[in-house]
């Protein structure tokens, strides 16, 4: 199985980017992982929130294949412990799924079309985080999940 994370907007912080790169490197020992960045939309001052979501949604959906399982990182999604999240990943791997795609949307969330295409929603917390920080948190949780599955000492119960 391959995992792809699609995120809207680039990371401005060198520190956050460095940490993201570090966890992507670590994750590479366990699974094929790809981070795909959708550039920020240009000239959004004249766009309504809904129009912006629709344009971002079109760009997201162009990067998802029909056979992909699509999971949105969404504040209203289901929350898991790290142990439970590792079990979810194991089940997806056991099912023979080719590619699992997670998406971090833009500042206003997802378009209705993206919600319609999604297989499920995942929430990292009830708290709100910047989109840049969510990337680091999520990729670290993927890394943690794979260390749990391999019974490695990274995660402590």
Secondary structure, 3 states (H helix, E strand, C coil): CEEEEEEECCCCCHHHHHHHHHHHHHHCCCCEEEEEEECCCCCHHHCCHHHHHHHHHHHHHCCCCCCCEEEEEEEEEECCCHHHHHHHHHHHHHCCCCEEEEEECECCECCHHHHHHCCEEECCCCCCCCHHHHHHHHHHHHHHHHHHHCCCCCCCC
